């Protein structure tokens, strides 16, 4: 019961610290709102405007078949000059122009020239043009009555599309937990040392192990609250996806946070003041945040850095966390990542015990 009351007391002290609450909750939520605003749920279909200068049976059939393509919205426009102006003004991304006399041309003197206008600086443009090009090839085969020599057997597999918000949201949740666990705990320990609280504890009947266990439990509870709020805002406000088992997600979060808390104890052991603890904590957190895949996949890093971050605590934590959340995988699917985390858990615990001092 004593450890329970101490844990509640620690949570109350943390909640009274507005600056701590800002770093723990408000700051990560700002990023969730920013990324959710720019990368939240939106219509993924691409719009292509069509100028039908032919107005014959072939052009109408061509447009009708084009409308059947998935993820492609077809809008017919009557005035080519105005459509090109919209394109130049950035109001249109793709423009398909069907020439006059299409039916007569394909019957007597093919090929007819159908024009696609697009911005060649847009990396998605090549994909859309390729889609239209394959559509034109298929239309050519149909009009020439070419015999079918190959048939395709379709095996549909449902693969959930993961957008950038889905990718970054677990990273923001883990980053928020890590930042507060490392910086917040280090600052708390440094403050206790400055105020001689740790020295006074040694003179009381209170067990030192119970005191530190209550600190750890308080931060673990806060980690679950942080992650729940951050993930819930992403899901409810911006349509992000959380597919995995909630108990597995919580278990993984607690395991990873134990590593971060050990790092917080180590930083707090070397920091002589609260300001120093904050500075040292940021020196630990910021490199991990930028290089371990919080905002971008680690595949984009140089090969040497990719290899290095695989053995840091945050990268395997994030890889496992995303696999559980986005693909509903189990922890057994990540033996290598969990082994790295377990190594960090044991190693940092040993270092924290060896380096910690009460005075």
C-alpha positions as a Markdown table, in Angstrom:
| # | Residue | x | y | z |
|---|---|---|---|---|
| 1 | Unk | 0.0 | 0.0 | 0.0 |
| 2 | Unk | 2.9 | 2.4 | 0.7 |
| 3 | Unk | 4.2 | 2.2 | -2.8 |
| 4 | Unk | 0.7 | 2.8 | -4.1 |
| 5 | Unk | 0.4 | 6.0 | -2.1 |
| 6 | Unk | 3.8 | 7.2 | -3.0 |
| 7 | Unk | 3.1 | 6.6 | -6.7 |
| 8 | Unk | -0.1 | 8.7 | -6.4 |
| 9 | Unk | 1.8 | 11.4 | -4.6 |
| 10 | Unk | 4.4 | 11.5 | -7.4 |
| 11 | Unk | 1.7 | 11.7 | -10.0 |
| 12 | Unk | 0.2 | 14.7 | -8.2 |
| 13 | Unk | 3.5 | 16.4 | -8.0 |
| 14 | Unk | 4.1 | 15.9 | -11.7 |
| 15 | Unk | 0.6 | 17.2 | -12.5 |
| 16 | Unk | 1.3 | 20.4 | -10.6 |
| 17 | Unk | 4.4 | 21.1 | -12.7 |
| 18 | Unk | 2.9 | 23.0 | -15.7 |
| 19 | Unk | 6.2 | 23.1 | -17.6 |
| 20 | Unk | 6.5 | 19.3 | -17.2 |
| 21 | Unk | 3.0 | 18.8 | -18.5 |
| 22 | Unk | 3.7 | 20.9 | -21.5 |
| 23 | Unk | 6.7 | 18.8 | -22.5 |
| 24 | Unk | 4.8 | 15.6 | -21.7 |
| 25 | Unk | 1.5 | 16.3 | -23.5 |
| 26 | Unk | 1.1 | 19.7 | -25.2 |
| 27 | Unk | 4.3 | 19.7 | -27.2 |
| 28 | Unk | 3.8 | 16.3 | -28.8 |
| 29 | Unk | 0.1 | 17.1 | -29.4 |
| 30 | Unk | 1.2 | 20.3 | -31.3 |
| 31 | Unk | 3.0 | 18.1 | -33.8 |
| 32 | Unk | 0.1 | 15.7 | -34.0 |
| 33 | Unk | -2.2 | 18.6 | -35.0 |
| 34 | Unk | 0.3 | 20.0 | -37.5 |
| 35 | Unk | 0.9 | 16.6 | -39.2 |
| 36 | Unk | -2.8 | 15.7 | -39.0 |
| 37 | Unk | -3.7 | 19.0 | -40.7 |
| 38 | Unk | -1.3 | 18.5 | -43.6 |
| 39 | Unk | -1.4 | 14.7 | -43.9 |
| 40 | Unk | -4.7 | 13.6 | -42.4 |
| 41 | Unk | -7.5 | 11.8 | -44.3 |
| 42 | Unk | -8.2 | 13.3 | -47.7 |
| 43 | Unk | -9.6 | 12.2 | -51.1 |
| 44 | Unk | -6.8 | 10.2 | -52.7 |
| 45 | Unk | -8.3 | 10.1 | -56.1 |
| 46 | Unk | -6.5 | 12.1 | -58.9 |
| 47 | Unk | -8.5 | 14.5 | -61.0 |
| 48 | Unk | -7.8 | 14.8 | -64.7 |
| 49 | Unk | -9.6 | 17.3 | -67.0 |
| 50 | Unk | -10.6 | 16.1 | -70.5 |
| 51 | Unk | -11.0 | 18.3 | -73.5 |
| 52 | Unk | -13.1 | 16.4 | -76.1 |
| 53 | Unk | -12.5 | 18.2 | -79.4 |
| 54 | Unk | -13.8 | 15.2 | -81.4 |
| 55 | Unk | -17.2 | 14.8 | -79.9 |
| 56 | Unk | -17.7 | 11.5 | -81.7 |
| 57 | Unk | -18.5 | 7.9 | -80.8 |
| 58 | Unk | -14.8 | 6.9 | -80.3 |
| 59 | Unk | -14.0 | 9.9 | -78.0 |
| 60 | Unk | -17.2 | 9.4 | -76.0 |
| 61 | Unk | -16.3 | 5.7 | -75.5 |
| 62 | Unk | -12.8 | 6.6 | -74.6 |
| 63 | Unk | -13.9 | 9.0 | -71.9 |
| 64 | Unk | -16.5 | 6.5 | -70.6 |
| 65 | Unk | -13.8 | 3.8 | -70.3 |
| 66 | Unk | -11.4 | 6.3 | -68.7 |
| 67 | Unk | -14.0 | 7.0 | -65.9 |
| 68 | Unk | -13.9 | 3.3 | -64.9 |
| 69 | Unk | -10.2 | 3.5 | -63.8 |
| 70 | Unk | -9.9 | 3.5 | -60.1 |
| 71 | Unk | -8.5 | 6.5 | -58.2 |
| 72 | Unk | -9.1 | 8.7 | -61.2 |
| 73 | Unk | -11.7 | 11.5 | -61.3 |
| 74 | Unk | -12.5 | 12.5 | -64.9 |
| 75 | Unk | -13.9 | 16.1 | -65.5 |
| 76 | Unk | -14.9 | 17.1 | -68.9 |
| 77 | Unk | -14.1 | 20.7 | -70.0 |
| 78 | Unk | -15.3 | 22.5 | -73.1 |
| 79 | Unk | -12.8 | 25.3 | -73.5 |
| 80 | Unk | -9.2 | 24.2 | -74.0 |
| 81 | Unk | -7.8 | 27.7 | -73.6 |
| 82 | Unk | -9.5 | 28.2 | -70.2 |
| 83 | Unk | -8.4 | 24.7 | -69.1 |
| 84 | Unk | -4.8 | 25.4 | -70.0 |
| 85 | Unk | -5.0 | 28.7 | -68.1 |
| 86 | Unk | -6.3 | 26.7 | -65.0 |
| 87 | Unk | -3.3 | 24.3 | -65.4 |
| 88 | Unk | -0.8 | 27.2 | -65.6 |
| 89 | Unk | -2.4 | 28.8 | -62.5 |
| 90 | Unk | -2.0 | 25.5 | -60.6 |
| 91 | Unk | -5.7 | 24.8 | -60.4 |
| 92 | Unk | -5.4 | 21.7 | -62.6 |
| 93 | Unk | -2.7 | 19.0 | -62.3 |
| 94 | Unk | -3.5 | 16.9 | -65.4 |
| 95 | Unk | -5.1 | 17.7 | -68.7 |
| 96 | Unk | -6.1 | 15.2 | -71.5 |
| 97 | Unk | -6.7 | 16.7 | -74.9 |
| 98 | Unk | -8.6 | 14.6 | -77.5 |
| 99 | Unk | -8.0 | 15.9 | -81.1 |
| 100 | Unk | -10.7 | 16.7 | -83.6 |
| 101 | Unk | -11.8 | 14.0 | -86.1 |
| 102 | Unk | -10.7 | 11.2 | -83.8 |
| 103 | Unk | -13.0 | 8.6 | -85.3 |
| 104 | Unk | -12.0 | 9.3 | -88.9 |
| 105 | Unk | -8.4 | 9.3 | -88.0 |
| 106 | Unk | -8.3 | 6.0 | -86.2 |
| 107 | Unk | -10.3 | 4.4 | -89.0 |
| 108 | Unk | -8.3 | 5.8 | -91.9 |
| 109 | Unk | -4.8 | 7.0 | -90.9 |
| 110 | Unk | -3.8 | 6.0 | -87.4 |
| 111 | Unk | -2.4 | 6.9 | -84.9 |
| 112 | Unk | -4.3 | 9.8 | -83.6 |
| 113 | Unk | -2.4 | 12.0 | -81.1 |
| 114 | Unk | -4.0 | 12.3 | -77.7 |
| 115 | Unk | -2.1 | 14.8 | -75.5 |
| 116 | Unk | -1.5 | 14.6 | -71.8 |
| 117 | Unk | -0.4 | 17.9 | -70.1 |
| 118 | Unk | 1.2 | 17.5 | -66.7 |
| 119 | Unk | 3.8 | 19.1 | -64.4 |
| 120 | Unk | 7.0 | 17.1 | -65.0 |
| 121 | Unk | 8.4 | 18.4 | -61.6 |
| 122 | Unk | 5.7 | 16.5 | -59.7 |
| 123 | Unk | 7.0 | 13.0 | -58.9 |
| 124 | Unk | 3.4 | 11.7 | -58.9 |
| 125 | Unk | 2.9 | 12.9 | -62.4 |
| 126 | Unk | 4.9 | 10.1 | -64.0 |
| 127 | Unk | 2.6 | 7.6 | -62.3 |
| 128 | Unk | -0.6 | 9.2 | -63.6 |
| 129 | Unk | 0.9 | 9.5 | -67.1 |
| 130 | Unk | 1.9 | 5.8 | -67.0 |
| 131 | Unk | -1.7 | 4.9 | -66.0 |
| 132 | Unk | -3.1 | 6.9 | -68.9 |
| 133 | Unk | -0.5 | 5.4 | -71.3 |
| 134 | Unk | -1.5 | 1.8 | -70.3 |
| 135 | Unk | -5.1 | 2.8 | -70.8 |
| 136 | Unk | -4.4 | 4.0 | -74.3 |
| 137 | Unk | -2.5 | 0.8 | -75.1 |
| 138 | Unk | -5.4 | -1.2 | -74.0 |
| 139 | Unk | -7.8 | 0.9 | -76.1 |
| 140 | Unk | -5.5 | 0.4 | -79.2 |
| 141 | Unk | -5.7 | -3.4 | -78.7 |
| 142 | Unk | -9.5 | -3.3 | -78.4 |
| 143 | Unk | -9.9 | -1.1 | -81.5 |
| 144 | Unk | -7.6 | -3.3 | -83.6 |
| 145 | Unk | -9.5 | -6.5 | -82.5 |
| 146 | Unk | -6.1 | -8.0 | -81.5 |
| 147 | Unk | -6.5 | -11.7 | -80.4 |
| 148 | Unk | -6.0 | -12.4 | -76.7 |
| 149 | Unk | -2.8 | -14.5 | -76.3 |
| 150 | Unk | -2.3 | -14.0 | -72.5 |
| 151 | Unk | -4.9 | -14.1 | -69.8 |
| 152 | Unk | -4.4 | -12.8 | -66.3 |
| 153 | Unk | -5.6 | -14.6 | -63.2 |
| 154 | Unk | -6.5 | -12.2 | -60.4 |
| 155 | Unk | -5.8 | -13.0 | -56.8 |
| 156 | Unk | -6.9 | -10.1 | -54.7 |
| 157 | Unk | -5.1 | -9.4 | -51.4 |
| 158 | Unk | -6.4 | -6.6 | -49.2 |
| 159 | Unk | -3.5 | -4.4 | -48.1 |
| 160 | Unk | -4.3 | -1.4 | -45.9 |
| 161 | Unk | -2.8 | 1.8 | -47.3 |
| 162 | Unk | -0.5 | 3.5 | -44.7 |
| 163 | Unk | -0.3 | 7.2 | -45.2 |
| 164 | Unk | 2.3 | 9.5 | -43.7 |
| 165 | Unk | 0.1 | 10.4 | -40.6 |
| 166 | Unk | -0.3 | 6.7 | -39.9 |
| 167 | Unk | 3.5 | 6.4 | -40.0 |
| 168 | Unk | 4.4 | 9.4 | -38.0 |
| 169 | Unk | 1.8 | 9.1 | -35.2 |
| 170 | Unk | 3.4 | 6.1 | -33.4 |
| 171 | Unk | 6.7 | 8.0 | -33.6 |
| 172 | Unk | 5.3 | 11.1 | -32.0 |
| 173 | Unk | 3.8 | 9.0 | -29.2 |
| 174 | Unk | 7.0 | 7.2 | -28.4 |
| 175 | Unk | 9.0 | 10.5 | -28.8 |
| 176 | Unk | 6.7 | 12.2 | -26.3 |
| 177 | Unk | 7.1 | 9.4 | -23.8 |
| 178 | Unk | 10.9 | 9.2 | -24.3 |
| 179 | Unk | 11.4 | 13.0 | -23.9 |
| 180 | Unk | 9.5 | 13.3 | -20.7 |
| 181 | Unk | 11.0 | 10.1 | -19.2 |
| 182 | Unk | 14.6 | 11.1 | -19.9 |
| 183 | Unk | 14.4 | 14.9 | -19.3 |
| 184 | Unk | 11.6 | 15.0 | -16.8 |
| 185 | Unk | 13.0 | 12.3 | -14.5 |
| 186 | Unk | 16.6 | 13.6 | -14.8 |
| 187 | Unk | 15.3 | 17.1 | -13.8 |
| 188 | Unk | 13.3 | 15.7 | -10.9 |
| 189 | Unk | 16.3 | 13.7 | -9.5 |
| 190 | Unk | 18.6 | 16.7 | -9.9 |
| 191 | Unk | 16.0 | 18.9 | -8.1 |
| 192 | Unk | 15.7 | 16.4 | -5.2 |
| 193 | Unk | 19.5 | 16.3 | -4.9 |
| 194 | Unk | 19.7 | 20.1 | -4.9 |
| 195 | Unk | 17.1 | 20.4 | -2.2 |
| 196 | Unk | 18.8 | 17.6 | -0.1 |
| 197 | Unk | 15.6 | 15.5 | -0.4 |
| 198 | Unk | 17.5 | 12.4 | -1.4 |
| 199 | Unk | 19.9 | 12.8 | 1.6 |
| 200 | Unk | 16.9 | 13.1 | 4.0 |
| 201 | Unk | 15.3 | 10.0 | 2.6 |
| 202 | Unk | 18.4 | 8.0 | 3.8 |
| 203 | Unk | 17.7 | 9.2 | 7.4 |
| 204 | Unk | 14.0 | 8.0 | 7.3 |
| 205 | Unk | 12.5 | 4.5 | 7.7 |
| 206 | Unk | 11.4 | 4.7 | 4.1 |
| 207 | Unk | 13.0 | 2.1 | 1.9 |
| 208 | Unk | 15.1 | 3.6 | -0.8 |
| 209 | Unk | 14.0 | 0.9 | -3.2 |
| 210 | Unk | 10.3 | 1.7 | -2.5 |
| 211 | Unk | 11.0 | 5.4 | -3.1 |
| 212 | Unk | 12.6 | 4.8 | -6.5 |
| 213 | Unk | 10.0 | 2.1 | -7.5 |
| 214 | Unk | 7.2 | 4.7 | -6.8 |
| 215 | Unk | 9.0 | 7.1 | -9.1 |
| 216 | Unk | 9.3 | 4.6 | -11.9 |
| 217 | Unk | 5.6 | 3.5 | -11.5 |
| 218 | Unk | 4.5 | 7.1 | -11.6 |
| 219 | Unk | 6.3 | 7.7 | -14.9 |
| 220 | Unk | 5.1 | 4.4 | -16.4 |
| 221 | Unk | 1.5 | 5.4 | -15.6 |
| 222 | Unk | 2.1 | 8.8 | -17.2 |
| 223 | Unk | 3.6 | 7.2 | -20.2 |
| 224 | Unk | 0.4 | 5.2 | -20.8 |
| 225 | Unk | -1.7 | 8.3 | -20.4 |
| 226 | Unk | 0.6 | 10.3 | -22.8 |
| 227 | Unk | 0.5 | 7.7 | -25.5 |
| 228 | Unk | -3.3 | 7.2 | -25.1 |
| 229 | Unk | -4.0 | 10.9 | -25.5 |
| 230 | Unk | -1.6 | 11.3 | -28.5 |
| 231 | Unk | -2.8 | 8.3 | -30.3 |
| 232 | Unk | -6.5 | 9.1 | -29.6 |
| 233 | Unk | -6.2 | 12.6 | -31.0 |
| 234 | Unk | -4.6 | 11.2 | -34.1 |
| 235 | Unk | -7.3 | 8.7 | -34.6 |
| 236 | Unk | -10.4 | 10.7 | -33.6 |
| 237 | Unk | -9.4 | 14.1 | -35.0 |
| 238 | Unk | -7.5 | 13.2 | -38.1 |
| 239 | Unk | -8.5 | 9.6 | -39.0 |
| 240 | Unk | -5.2 | 7.9 | -38.3 |
| 241 | Unk | -5.2 | 4.1 | -37.8 |
| 242 | Unk | -4.4 | 2.1 | -34.7 |
| 243 | Unk | -5.0 | -1.6 | -35.6 |
| 244 | Unk | -3.0 | -3.6 | -33.1 |
| 245 | Unk | -3.9 | -5.2 | -29.8 |
| 246 | Unk | -4.1 | -2.6 | -27.1 |
| 247 | Unk | -2.6 | -4.8 | -24.4 |
| 248 | Unk | 0.4 | -5.6 | -26.6 |
| 249 | Unk | 0.8 | -1.9 | -27.4 |
| 250 | Unk | 0.8 | -1.0 | -23.7 |
| 251 | Unk | 3.2 | -3.8 | -22.8 |
| 252 | Unk | 5.7 | -2.7 | -25.5 |
| 253 | Unk | 5.4 | 0.9 | -24.4 |
| 254 | Unk | 6.1 | 0.1 | -20.8 |
| 255 | Unk | 9.1 | -2.1 | -21.8 |
| 256 | Unk | 10.6 | 0.7 | -23.9 |
| 257 | Unk | 9.9 | 3.3 | -21.3 |
| 258 | Unk | 11.9 | 1.4 | -18.7 |
| 259 | Unk | 14.9 | 1.9 | -20.9 |
| 260 | Unk | 14.2 | 5.7 | -21.2 |
| 261 | Unk | 13.7 | 5.9 | -17.4 |
| 262 | Unk | 17.1 | 4.3 | -16.9 |
| 263 | Unk | 18.6 | 6.9 | -19.2 |
| 264 | Unk | 16.8 | 9.5 | -17.1 |
| 265 | Unk | 18.4 | 8.2 | -13.9 |
| 266 | Unk | 21.9 | 8.1 | -15.6 |
| 267 | Unk | 21.5 | 11.7 | -16.8 |
| 268 | Unk | 20.2 | 12.8 | -13.4 |
| 269 | Unk | 23.3 | 11.1 | -11.8 |
| 270 | Unk | 25.7 | 13.3 | -13.8 |
| 271 | Unk | 23.7 | 16.6 | -13.8 |
| 272 | Unk | 24.4 | 18.8 | -10.8 |
| 273 | Unk | 21.5 | 21.2 | -11.5 |
| 274 | Unk | 18.1 | 21.1 | -13.0 |
| 275 | Unk | 19.3 | 23.2 | -15.9 |
| 276 | Unk | 22.2 | 20.9 | -16.5 |
| 277 | Unk | 19.8 | 17.9 | -16.4 |
| 278 | Unk | 17.6 | 19.5 | -19.1 |
| 279 | Unk | 20.6 | 20.2 | -21.3 |
| 280 | Unk | 22.1 | 16.7 | -21.0 |
| 281 | Unk | 18.6 | 15.2 | -21.5 |
| 282 | Unk | 18.1 | 17.1 | -24.7 |
| 283 | Unk | 21.6 | 16.0 | -25.8 |
| 284 | Unk | 20.4 | 12.4 | -25.5 |
| 285 | Unk | 16.9 | 12.8 | -26.8 |
| 286 | Unk | 17.4 | 15.0 | -29.9 |
| 287 | Unk | 19.9 | 12.8 | -31.8 |
| 288 | Unk | 17.7 | 9.8 | -31.1 |
| 289 | Unk | 14.6 | 11.7 | -32.3 |
| 290 | Unk | 16.2 | 12.8 | -35.6 |
| 291 | Unk | 18.1 | 9.7 | -36.5 |
| 292 | Unk | 15.9 | 6.8 | -35.3 |
| 293 | Unk | 12.9 | 7.3 | -37.6 |
| 294 | Unk | 10.4 | 9.4 | -35.7 |
| 295 | Unk | 9.6 | 11.5 | -38.7 |
| 296 | Unk | 11.2 | 9.7 | -41.6 |
| 297 | Unk | 12.1 | 6.0 | -42.4 |
| 298 | Unk | 15.6 | 5.1 | -41.4 |
| 299 | Unk | 16.0 | 3.6 | -44.9 |
| 300 | Unk | 16.7 | 7.2 | -46.1 |
| 301 | Unk | 19.9 | 7.4 | -44.0 |
| 302 | Unk | 23.4 | 6.6 | -45.2 |
| 303 | Unk | 24.2 | 2.9 | -44.8 |
| 304 | Unk | 26.6 | 3.5 | -41.9 |
| 305 | Unk | 24.0 | 5.5 | -39.9 |
| 306 | Unk | 21.3 | 2.9 | -40.8 |
| 307 | Unk | 23.5 | 0.2 | -39.2 |
| 308 | Unk | 24.3 | 2.4 | -36.2 |
| 309 | Unk | 20.7 | 3.3 | -35.3 |
| 310 | Unk | 19.6 | -0.3 | -35.4 |
| 311 | Unk | 21.5 | -0.8 | -32.2 |
| 312 | Unk | 20.2 | 2.4 | -30.5 |
| 313 | Unk | 17.1 | 1.9 | -28.3 |
| 314 | Unk | 14.6 | 4.1 | -30.1 |
| 315 | Unk | 14.9 | 2.7 | -33.7 |
| 316 | Unk | 14.0 | -0.9 | -32.8 |
| 317 | Unk | 11.4 | 0.4 | -30.4 |
| 318 | Unk | 9.7 | 2.4 | -33.2 |
| 319 | Unk | 10.0 | -0.5 | -35.7 |
| 320 | Unk | 8.2 | -2.8 | -33.3 |
| 321 | Unk | 5.7 | -0.2 | -32.2 |
| 322 | Unk | 4.7 | 0.6 | -35.8 |
| 323 | Unk | 4.5 | -3.1 | -36.7 |
| 324 | Unk | 2.1 | -3.8 | -33.8 |
| 325 | Unk | 0.0 | -0.7 | -34.4 |
| 326 | Unk | -0.2 | -0.5 | -38.2 |
| 327 | Unk | 0.0 | -4.2 | -39.1 |
| 328 | Unk | -1.4 | -5.9 | -36.0 |
| 329 | Unk | 1.7 | -8.0 | -35.6 |
| 330 | Unk | 2.7 | -9.7 | -32.4 |
| 331 | Unk | 5.9 | -9.2 | -30.4 |
| 332 | Unk | 7.2 | -12.5 | -31.5 |
| 333 | Unk | 7.5 | -11.1 | -35.0 |
| 334 | Unk | 10.3 | -8.8 | -33.8 |
| 335 | Unk | 12.9 | -11.0 | -32.0 |
| 336 | Unk | 15.9 | -8.9 | -33.1 |
| 337 | Unk | 14.4 | -5.6 | -32.1 |
| 338 | Unk | 13.3 | -6.9 | -28.7 |
| 339 | Unk | 16.7 | -8.4 | -28.1 |
| 340 | Unk | 18.3 | -5.0 | -28.6 |
| 341 | Unk | 15.7 | -3.4 | -26.3 |
| 342 | Unk | 16.3 | -6.1 | -23.7 |
| 343 | Unk | 20.1 | -5.5 | -23.9 |
| 344 | Unk | 19.6 | -1.8 | -23.4 |
| 345 | Unk | 17.2 | -2.4 | -20.5 |
| 346 | Unk | 19.7 | -4.6 | -18.7 |
| 347 | Unk | 22.7 | -2.4 | -19.6 |
| 348 | Unk | 21.2 | 0.9 | -18.6 |
| 349 | Unk | 19.8 | -0.5 | -15.4 |
| 350 | Unk | 23.4 | -1.6 | -14.4 |
| 351 | Unk | 24.9 | 1.7 | -15.3 |
| 352 | Unk | 22.1 | 3.6 | -13.5 |
| 353 | Unk | 22.7 | 1.7 | -10.3 |
| 354 | Unk | 26.5 | 2.1 | -10.6 |
| 355 | Unk | 26.5 | 5.8 | -11.3 |
| 356 | Unk | 23.6 | 7.1 | -9.1 |
| 357 | Unk | 24.5 | 9.1 | -6.0 |
| 358 | Unk | 22.4 | 10.7 | -3.3 |
| 359 | Unk | 24.6 | 13.7 | -2.7 |
